[in-house]
């Protein structure tokens, strides 16, 4: 019988690890309960159960945008908002500190980052990027295993009416390597609730031990599984509910220590629960999705949704239904919570989700333009009552989705043509060229996510050259690294001989005025038009002038005109692509542009043959350019704010900006104070919020001499020169009788700028240090990054406040004091390294330094008190004599040394060596030799002899020493210590 059960358990372990989707169909209905329960009623029943029957407080869902947690792209679990409680960093004065038992339905997004379901969505019947997590929590030991299991069993079997014979449970089976015993308490609880022994399975740490991260709270978990097969054939188990019992803390050294306060953290996916209760084989068949699937069918005229997967899904129609339905929910939820499609981080992931949805809706479902935006009201109707922010922002969501959809459709159509054209040139077994895929991707030019390109190829049975793609990814990282600072050395350049040859031939300098040809639309979006030009000259990588280049060749391209911004004035070069006018389906990526003697040289990767005389059309990477414009306008505002704050004599020493950040060097007499940094930020923010117009105009250089307070660098400017004025028309700034320029930012600048300041969004100075004596370098971010930096700063400030409050309340014991000291140390490291406002970092660093000092003083006092108690106990156990060798419990070496010293003070003529075994298997050692001992008796030699016996090491002086080792035979170590000492005495 035992062998049979072991075999069944082994098969079930493998089944659970495979996490089967809802695709497997059994002949028996999934639920024997009469009418299915609506999704909204299932959610309400969960919340009402915990509130009304078990006294839980209902808390709202947190935003899917993590607040002050840079480790997450999106909130992906219900416990995220309660991290301060689990970590013990919650402010004792806050509302959250009073939470004891709570429940909620949390909006979760799993796309990008560590937990990423994006690529699986659509391929099966269960994956989602957005889902709702039902959860209940008990903090500080409010209740633990027995109550949590009983509540879960009561809800599932009595409220939801799930047949008990369809439920299986698993528990933690222990981990001998970590010294953890099986969680027999949880096993016995399930047995007492009536779960048959053959449906209570034990698993190891991979399945049933939950950890928040590499360090922090963790503990065994128990999972409730639902049997899809319903007793027909082999069990088909899917996880329904996970109950985590946080009772340990994973220390930095990998050891596990018991938490002073235990917590319960549970999570159950609403979509899966509803599918099971409604007797559906797929979450997409539930009423959470059916209104959307119906709207998709009505809006695009595709065949009705049939729930097919894999080869059975001919034309990928059902896959497209699932992708669109899932993604429009995710888009609506994220935009309502303030996450908008963008260039990096979570905004970039959201843009990929949107573009993936557009591709499936237009190419597979043949949906008309604007289709995705028309689905937003359906999402609002199904989820708006639970998450009212959807109703408040429905118009904005629909508008933004429609705008992004329209912008992407042109790229998608062009990308499709490029793929088709490339495929015609490939042999049956050829790999699709990675360079072409890269030129289509969001890291390249057209903005098609690479996973989408791979999917489009997979549908045609073609594989991508992944090895070459990895090289391109590495090259992109190197390029970004080079563009993080001004270019010092270029592979492609026009030297003095090349420039002389161009001038000899009478070639005119490049007309780059089209780089300023952009406009601000009524929607708030910028429109960048293409630029048509003619190839004047091509250069190889070694600088040789050639008439043509071939496919795969990197070259320098000289044109008669360009809309690309060549790196100068501290602004990073544009990037983008060009096409030949007569052949629009071949993209030539442009990685950067540099100006040499008035000639703009474009660095181009030739996709096909390119020759002198070709007519081309240039397209800048609009997101890249717009981010540079934001940073450049922000740089001017920062320069102005520095003068407003520090006085008119402040001088700029240089600057550089790229899409990620800006840096600004300024001459200062002394380091900036936190108050000055904050004032500078506030001044910039005020100008941004006023959404001032930015005026740009070329004027004769001599006229700029009369501009009061003109911000210019000591460099040679062209004539005419471009004046950039924020909030004041250039004509007013030029008026010598006007003082308007003194109250505004006015600079000579050739860069590209926003047309209104509002698009900067925000500016945060994230770094500040002395570059040289008298020169300070400031680092800053704008827009979404600035907002995230502020949220991180606010979050860390709350943690510091909480640590200060804990310290002021006093600590009950040494373990609590040591934990507080560790938390302050962890906070100090986080503050030192976080991207946050620099003024706030400096203020928090000063506070943390004082808190750490107070915490260490508290620890010393507690250690001295405990050491006194332990030394008295040891003295009572040992008669007066020349030697004491024994074991004692001590949390640290410093504590052990204090016990040894106090013992020697109480018994002046006694030499003492103490060992302290630790939970992780190591042994601490400390000793002190009496003053009257023989000169040959050295404490360091004594500790070294004992620690070497334990395979460790020791250090110290002739009088006091300490060390560590590891042994399972403490008696032998003590005997060795006595023998050595007696031999010396």
N, C-alpha and C positions, 0 to 999 in steps of 0.2 A: 504493500500500500504506500509506504514512504517513498519507495523508488518511483512508483507511478505518479505520486503527487509532485515529486521533484521534476519529473519529465514534463508534466503539464505546466509547472511554474516556469520552467526554462522556455517552453514555447511561448508562454504568455509574455515573458520578459522581452523576447524578440518581437512579438507582435506590438507591444506597447512602444518599444523603441522606434518601430517603423511608423508610428503615429498615423494609422490609416485614415484616409479622408472618408467623406460620406458617400464615396462612389460605390462601395460594396453593397449590393442589394441582397436582402434576405427575403424569403417568402413570407415570413411572419411580420406583421405590422411592427413598426418601431415602438409604438406605445399603444397599450390596450385601453387607455382612457378615451371616453367619448369625445365630444367635440374638441378640436385643437384650441389652444389658448393663443390669443393675439400677442404679438411681441410686446406691445406697450403694457398689456396686462401682466405679462411675465415679469417685466421690469418692476412694475408697481407692486406686485405680490412679494418680490424679494425685499424691497425697501420697507413695505408695510410690515412684513414678518419680523424684521429685526427691530423696527421702531416700536411696534405695538406689543409684540410678544416678549421681546428681550431687552427693551429699554435702550436701544442704540440711538445715538444722535445722527441724523441724516445731514451730511455735508455735501455741498455742491461739487460737481466735477471740476477739477482744475483745468486750466487752459492746456491745449495740446502743445503750446509753446512753453518749453521749460523756463521757469523764472529763476535765474541765477544759478543754473546748473549746466556749465559748459560741456559736461561729459555726455549730454544727451542732445540729439537733434530734435526729437519729439518726446513728449511724455508717452511712455510705452507700457506703463503698468499702473495699477491703482495705488500702489504704495509710494510712488514718486513724491507726492506732495507731503507725505508723512516722514520723509527721510530725517528731518531734524529730530523727531521723537526717537526713531530707531538709533540714531547716532548719539543721542544724549545731548544735542546742541540746541534744543528748543529753548527759547527765552521763557524762563519761569513766569514772566508777567504776561505772556501772550495768550490769546484765546486757545491756540493749539495746545498749550501746556495743560489745559484743563480737560483735554480729550481723554476719555477712558474707554468707551465703547462707541464706535462709529460705523456707519455703513454708507455706501454710495454707489452710483454707476458712473465710472470714469471713462471719458473719451480717451482712446489710445490710438496711436499711429505707429505702425512698425514698417518703416521704409527708410533705407539708408542706415548706416551705423552698424552696431553689433547685432541688433535684431532687425532683420530685413526680409520682408515677405514680398517685396515688389515684383520680382521676376516670376514668382510662383502664382501670382494672381491671374486668374483666367485659365490656367492650365489644368486646374483641378476644381473640385466643388466646394472647397473649404477655406482656402486662403483669402485673407483680406489685408489691405493696408490700413483701413480704419475699422475698429471694432469697439464694442463697449464691454468694459470689465466690471462685473458685479463683485463687490467685495465687502467683507466685514472685518473689523479690527478690534483688538483688545490691547490696550497699552498699560504698561506698568503692572502686569499681573492681575488685571481686572478679572480675567478668566483665562483658562489655559486649555489644555488638550481635551479634557473630558467635556467641558461645556461646548467647545468649538465643534467637536465631532457630533455631539448630541444635537446641536442646533442644525448642522448641515443635514444630518440624517432626517430630522423632523421636517425640514423644509422640503427636501426632495421627495420623501415618501408620503407625507401627510398633506402638504400644501399643493405640491405639483402632481401628486398621485403617481409617481413613478413606481412601477412594480419592483419590489425589493429584490426579486430574483434576476433583475437586469443590471444590478449594481455590484461592482467589485471594488475592493480597496487595496491600496498598497501602503506599506510603512517602511521606515528606515531599518535596514537589516544590520546596521553597524559597519564600522570601518576599523579593522584591527591595526592598520598602519597608523591611523590617527589616534588610536587608543579610545575609540568611541564604541560603546556597547550598543547592541540592538535596542530600538525603541519599543521595548516590550509593553510599556505602559499604553502606548497608542494601540498596539495590537490587541491588548486585553480590552480596551474600551470598545473597539469594533466588535469583538466577540460578545461583549456584554450587551451590545445593541442588537444582537441577533444575526449579525453577518456570519454565514457558515465559514468554518475554518478553511475550506478549500477555495474560498473567494477572498481570503485575506493573505496577500502575497508580500514577501519581503524583498527589498531591492537595496542596492548599494548606494554610495554617495552620488554617483552620476545621475541617478533617477530620483532619489528621495533625500537629498541633503541640499538645501537651498542656501546660496550665498549672494549677498548684495554686490560684492566685488572681490578684489584681491585681499582687501582687509575690510573689517567692519562686522556688523551683526549678521548672524547666520544661525542655522539650526535644521533639525530634521523636519521633513514635511510628509504629509500623508495625502495621497491622491484618491479621489473617487472617480471610477471609470464606469462607462456605460457600455453594455454589451449589445452591439448592433445586431448580432446574429440571433439573439433572443433564445438561446438554447438549441438552435438548429445548426448542427455541425460544430466546428471549432469556434470558440469565442472570438469575436472581433471587437476589441476594446478601444474606446477613445476616451481620452481624459476629459472629465467634466468639471472638476473642481479641485483646486490645490489648496491645502491648508498648511501653512508654514508656521512652525513653532520656533520663534527666535529666542534661543536660550544661551547661545555662545557668542563670543566675539573673536574674529580671526585677527590675531595680532600681526604686526609687521614682520615678525620672525617666523610666521607660519603657524605658530601655536594657537590653540583654542583655550580661551578663558571663559568661565561662566559669567554671564551678564548679571549685574546686580538687579536688573528689572527685566522680566520676560514679557514678550509680546506675541500676539497672534496676528497673522497677516494672511488673508485668504483671497483668492481670485477665481472667478468663473466667467467664461465668455458668454455673453448674452446670446449671440448669434447661434452658437452651437447648442445651447440649452433650448432655444426656441425651436430649432430644427428637430430636436429630439422630441419635444413636447407636441409639436404639430405633426409628428409622424412623417417628416420629410427626410429624404436621403441627402439633401444638400442644404446648406445655409441659404443659398440663393433661391430656394423654392419656398422660403418662408414669406410671411407678409411684411417682413422688414425690407425685402427686396422686390417682391412681386409688383408693387406700384411702379417702381422704376423700370423693371423689365417690360411692363406693359407700355409705359410711356416711350421707351426706346423703340418698341415695335411700331407704335402709332406714329412716331416722329420720323422714322427713316424708311419704313416700308419693307424692312428685311423680313425673311421668314420668321415665324414665331419661335420663341425660345423653347428648346427641347431638352436642355440639360446634358448634352453630349460632351464627351471629353476624348482626347487622343485621336486615333485614326477614325473613330466613328464621327467626329465633328468635321465633316467635309466642309471645306471653305473657311473653317475656323469661325463660323458664325456665332456659335454658342460661347466660344472663348471671348469673342468681342463683346457680346452682351455682358458677360461677367466683368470684364475689364472696365467697360464704361460705367456700369452700375456701381462697382466698387470705387472707382477713381473719382466719380462726381461727388460721392459722399465724402471722401477724404478731402477733396478740394474745397467743398462747402464748409466743412468743419474747420479746416486750417485757416481759410481766409476770414471766417467769422471770428477766429481767435487771434487775428493779426499776423498770420504768416502768409506772405505774398510771394508769388513766383519771382525768383531772382537769380543772382550769379553764383552764390556760394552757400555752403551749409544747408540748413533746412529749406531756405527759399529755392536753392538749386534742385534739391530733391523734389520739391513740389512742382517746379517747372517740368521736370522729367515725367512726373505722374501726369500732368496735364497734357503734355505732348504725346505721351503713350496713349492716352484716351482719345486724343484727336486722331491719331493714326488709325486706331481700330475702328472708330466711328465712321471716318470718311472712306477708308480703303476697303474695309471688310463689310461694314453695314451700309455703305453708300449714303451716309447721312448728309443732309444739306448743310451749308455754312451756317454757323450760329447755333447748331444743334445742341452742343454741350450746355450752353447758357440756358437753353429752354428747359433743361432738366432740373435746374436749381430749385424752382418752386415745388417740385415733387419731393426733393430732399427736405425742404423746409416743412412740408406738410407731414412727413413721416417722423421727423425728429425735432421739429420746432417747439413742441409743447415741453419736451424734456430739456432741450437746450435753447432757451429763448434768444440767445445771441444770434441764432440763425435767422429768426424773424426780423430782428433789429437791423441786420446787415444784408438781407436778401437781395436788395437792388444792387448794392456794391458787389456782392459775390457774382451775380449773373453778369454784370457789366465787365468785371475783370476777367472772368472766364471767357467771355465772348471776344474781348480784345486780344487775349493771348492766343485764342484759337485762330482768329483771323491772321495774326502775325505769323503763326506757325504753318498755316496751310500752304503758303507759297514755298516755304523751305521744303515742306514734305513733298510737294509735287516735283520740285526740282531734284530733290534727293532720289525720288523714285526713278526719274529718268536717268540719272547718273548711274544708279545701280543696274538698271536694265541695259544700258549701253556698255557698262563694264562687263556684265555677264556674257554679252555676245562675243567678247574677245577672249573669254576663258575657255580652256579645254575642259573635258568632262571631269577630270580629277584635280583641276587647279584650285588652289586656295584663293579666296577673294582677297585682293590686295589691301593690306592694312592701311596704306597711305590714303587710299580712296575712302575707306571707312572713317579714318581719322579726320579727313577733310569735311566729312558730313557731320561729325559729332559735335557735341556741345563744347568739347575741349578744342575743336577745330573751328569750323566756320558756319555751317548751316544750322546747327543747333539740334541735330537729331541725336538723342541719347545713344551711346554705344550699344547698350543692351537692346534698344529698339532696332538698330541696324542689324545686330546679330540675329534678332528674331525674324526680321524681314528676309534675311539670307537663309535662315533655317527653314522657313516656309517654302523656299525654293530648292531646298536640299543642298545648299552650298555652305562650306565652312570658311571661317575667317582665319587669316594668317595671324594666329595669336602670338607667336614668337616675335614677329615684327611689331605687332601692336604694343607689346610690353616695352620694346625699345623706344617707340614713339612716346609712350607715357613717361619714360625716364627723361627723354629729351625735353618734353614739355616742362617737367619739374626743374630741369637745369635752366631752361629759358626763363622761367618765372624767377628763379634765383638770381640770374643775371640782371633781370629787369627790376629787381627790388632796389637796386642802386643805379646811379648813372653809369652809362656805358663807359668803360675804360679802354677796352680793347675789342675790336670787331674783327670777325673772320673776313667779312666782305667790306671793302672800303674803296674809296677813290683816292689814290695817292696823288702826289704833285704832278706826276707824269700823265696820269689819266685825265686830270683836270686840265692840264695844258693842252692835251690833244683835243678835248672837247671845245675849248676856247678857240684853238687854231681852226677847227672845222666850223666855227661860228654857231655852235649849238647854244641856244639860249638856256639860262637856268630854268629849273622846273617851276612851272606855275602851280603853286600849292594853295592858291586862294580858295579852291573848292572845299578845303578842310573846314572852312567856316560856313559852308552852305548847309545849315540845318535849321529846323524851325520847331517851335513848341505848339502842339495842337491843343484844341479846346478841351480834349480829354485829359490833358496833363502829360501826354506822351510826346517824346521827341521823334521827329522824322528826319532820317539821314538819307539823302538821295544818293544814287550811284554817280560815278564820274566816268566819262568816256575819254580814252587817251590812246596815244600811239606809242609803240615800242621804238625808242630811239637807239638803244644800245643794250647789249647783254654782256655780263662779265662772269667768268668762272670764279670758283672759290679762291683761286690763287691770284685773281686780279686781272687775268688776261681778257681783253675785249674780243668778243666773238659775235658772229652774225646769227647763230641759232644755238639752242640747247635741246637735249633729248629727254625722254621720260625718266623720272627718278633723279634728275640732276638738280642740285641746289645751285642757285645762281643769283647774281645781282641784276636788277632790272631798272633801267633808266627810262622814264616816260616824259612826254612833253608837258603833262599836267597830272595832278593827283589830288585826291581828297584824303589821303593818309597823313596823319600828323607824324612828322619825323621827330625823334627824340631831341628835345632842346628846351631850354628854359626850365629845366627840372621836371618836365612832364614826360612820362614813359611814352614810347612809340605806340602808334596804333598797330593793330593786327587785323587780319580779315582774309579776303580772297579776291581773285580776279578771274574773269572768264573772257575768252575771245568772243567778240560780238557775233561772229558767224557760227559759233559753236558754244551755246550756252550751257551745255550739259557737262562740260569738263571744267572742274574747279582747280585753280592754281593757288594753293595756300600762300599767304603773305605773312611771314612770322614777325617782321619788324621793318622799320624804315629809318634810315639815317640820312642826315643832310651833310654834304661836303661841298663847300664853296658855292652854295646856292643850288646844287644838284641833289635831288632826293633819290637815294638808292634804296630800292625795295628788295628785301631778301625773300626769294620765292623758291618754292619746291615745284619743279616742272612736272605736271602730271602727264603731259604729252609734249610734242614738239612745239617750240615757241621760237619765233624769229623776229628780227628787226623788220619793222613795217607793219606788224600785226596790230589790228585795232582791238582794244580790250576795254572791258567795263570793270571798274573797281568798286568793291563793297567793303566798308569797314565793319569790324565786329562791333555792333551797336551797343551791346551790354558793356563791353570793355571800354569803349569810348565814353559812354555816359558815366561810368564809374570814375574815369579819369577827370571828366568835367566836374563832377561833384567834388572830387578831392582838390581840384585846382581852385575852384571858387572858394572852397572851405579854407584853403591856404591863404588866399587874400583876406578873408574874414579874420583868420587867426593873426595875421600880420597887423591888421588894423586893431584888433582887440588887445594885442600886446602893447601897442602904443597908447591906447586908451587907458590901460591899466598901469603901465610902468613909466609912461611919460613919452614925450615926442622925440626924445633923443635915442630911443631904442632902434637898433639897426639890424636888418636882416643880414645873415652871413651866408645864406644858401638854403635850398630846399630841394626835395625830390618827392615825386608822388607816382603811384601806380594804382591799379584798381583796388588793391587790398588796403593800402594805408598811405599816409603821408608823413614826411619828416620835415622839420623846420629848425634851422640853426639860427640863433639870435644872440647878439652881443648883450651881455648882462654884467653888471658889476658884482653880483652875488647870486647864489642859487635862488630859484623862485620858491617862495613859501607856499604851503598848501592853500592858504587863503588867496594868494595871487593866482594860482592855477585855477582855483574854482571861479574866481571873478572873471578870468579870461574866457573860460568855458561859458559862463552865463552871458557874457557880452556877445559871443558868437551865436549862442542859442537865441538870443533876443532878435538878432538880425535875421536869422533863419525863419523864426516864427512870423516875422513881419512880411516874409515873402517879397523882399524888395526886388525890383527889376535890376538886371545887370546890363549896363550899356557898354558897347564896344564900338570903337570908331578909329580909323586911321587918320592921323593929323600930322602936319609938318612938325618935325622934331623941335624946331625953335619955339613953337607955341607952347610946348609943355614946360618950358622954363618958368612960366609965370603961374603954374598951378600951385597953390599953397599946400604945403605938407605932402608933396608928391612922394609916393613910395617907389623908389627905383634903386637898382643896384649899380655899383660902380663897374659898368660894362658898356661896350659900344652898342648903341641901338641903331637900327636902320632908319632911314629917312625916306618916306614918312614912317612914323612909328604908331603902333596900335596901343590905344589907351583903353583900359578896362576900369569902369567906374560902377560901384555898387550903390544904387539908390539915387544917384545924382546924374542927370544927363551930362554927356561929355562937354557939350557947349557951356553948361553952367560951371563945370569944373575948370574950364579954360578961362573963364571970366576973371581977370585979375582983381576986380572989385568984389567978387563973391567969396564968401568964407565957407561955402557949402562943402568944398573938398576937405576941409578940416574935420568935418563931422562924418566923413564917409571914407570907404576904402577906394583909393584911386591909385592905379599902378600902370606902368608901362609893361606890357606883357604880350607875347606872341601866342600864348596858349589858347586852348579851347575851353570855354566856360559855359556854365548854365545860363539860361536867359532870365531865371528868377531864382532867388536864394532858397526858396522853400524846399526844393528837391534835395538839398543837402540833408534834410531830415534832422540831423543832430551832429554834434562834434564832441568827442571825448579825447582828452589828452591822456594817453595810456602809459607814457614813459617820459622821463626827464632825467638827464644827467649832464655833467660837465664834460664837454668834448675836449676843450682845452681851457686854459685859464682865461676867463672872460667870455667864453662862448658856451651857451647851453643848447643842447639838442633836445627837441621835443618830438615825440612820436604821437600820432593821433589817428583815429578812425572816424568814419562818418556813417550816417544812415543806420541800417539794420545792425551793423557791427557795433556802432556807438550805443544803440539801445540795449543790445545784449551786454555790453560792458557795464552800463549803468545797473542793469538787473543783477549782474554778478556782484558788483560792489554793494548793492543794497542787501543782497543775500548774505554776503560775508559780514557786513556790518551788523546784521541781526544775530549772526552766530557769535560775534565778538560781544555784543550786548548780553546774549544768553550766558556766555562764559563768565562775564563780569558778575552777573547776577548770581550764578551758581557759587562763585567764589565769595561773594558778600554774604551769602546765606550760611557759609561754613560747611565743612565736610565732616561727615560722621565717622569716617575711618580712613586708614591709610590707602586702601585700594581705591576708594573714591577720589582721594586727593591725587593719587598717581594717575588715575584716568583723566582727571581734569587737566593735569599738567600735560599729558599726552595730547589731549584735545587742543590745548592752547598751542602746543608745538605744531600740530597738524594745521591749525588755523594760520599760524605764522607762515608756514611754507605755502599754503594756498594763497594768502594775501601777497606774498613776495612774487608769485609766479602768475597770478591771474591777469587776464586782460580786463582792466577796470580803471576807473578814473584815478589818475596819479595823485591828485590832492587827497582822495579818500584813502588810497593805499598808504600814503605817508602818515595820515592821521591814525589809521588802524595799526600800523606798525608801531607807532609810539605807544598806543594803548596796550598792545599785546606784550610789548617789552616789560611794561609795568606789571601786567597780569602774570606773566611768567615768573617774574621775580617774587611776587606775592605767593604764587602757587608753590614755588620751590621752598620758600620760607615755611609755608604750612607743612609741606612734606617733611622738612628737617625736624620741625617740632614734633610731629606725629611719630617719626622714626625714633627720635630720642626717647619719647614716652614709651613706645613699645619696646625699645631696646632695654630700657630700665626694668620693665616687667620681666622680659625674657632672661636678662642677666641674673635677676634675683632668683628666678626659678632654677636656673642652672646651678647657681651657688648653693641652693638648698639640696640639690641632688648630689653634689660633689663635696666630699670632706676637704678640709684645708690641706693643700699639698702643693708641690711644685708644678703640677701639670693637670690641665683639663682638656680632654679631647672628646667631642660629643657632636650630636646633630641637633639642629634647631630649625624651625620654619622661618624663612625670611623671603620677602618678595623680591629683594634685589641685593646686589653686592654691597651697596652703600649701607643698607639696613644691617647686613651681616657684619660689616666692619664696625658699625656703631655698637652692636651687641658685644663684640670682642673687646672693644676699647673700654666699655663700661664694666665689663666683667673683670678686666685687668685693674681698673681703678678700685673696684670693691675688694679685689684680692691682689695687692701689689706684688707679691713675690711669686705669682703664678703665671706660667706661660700657657697660652690658650690657642687652640685650633678648633674651629667649628666648620662643619659641613652642612649644607642645606640643599636637599634634593628638590628639583623643580618639576612641575607638571609635564614639561616637554621632554624629560629624560636626562637633562643636564644636572650637574651638581656644582653648587657654588662653594668656594673655599675662602676662608679668611683666618689669619693668625697673627698673634703678637707675642714676642718673646719678652719675658720679665727682665727688668733692669739688672737684677743680680745674677743673671745666667752667665755661663762661661762665654768668653769672647768668640769662641768657635761656633756658638749656636746662633745661626742667622735665620730670621723669619722668612726671608726670600728663598733661602735654600730649603727650608722646611716645607713651605708651600709648593715649591717646585717639585720636591720629591713626591709629595702626595698627589699633586695634579698630574704628574707624569704617570704615576701608577694608574690614574683614571683616564689616561690618554689625552690629557689636556695641557694647559700652560699656566704659568704664574708670573707675577711681577711684584715689585715692591722694594723695601729697604731691609736693613738688618733688623729693624725693630718691628715693622708692620708690613704685611704682604697679603695679597689676595690672588685668586685664580679661579679657573673653571675646568671642569672635566666631565666625563660621562661614565657611569658604571652602574651595573645592576647589583653589585655586591658591596654595599656600603660598609658592612662589617670588616671586610678585607681592607678597605681604604682607611677605616679608623684604626685598625691594627697596625697598618703601615705607618700611620701618623704617630702612634704611641711609640712604636719601635724606634723610629728615627729620633724622636725627642729624647727618649730615655738613653739612647746611645750618646747623644750630645751632652746630656746632663751628667 
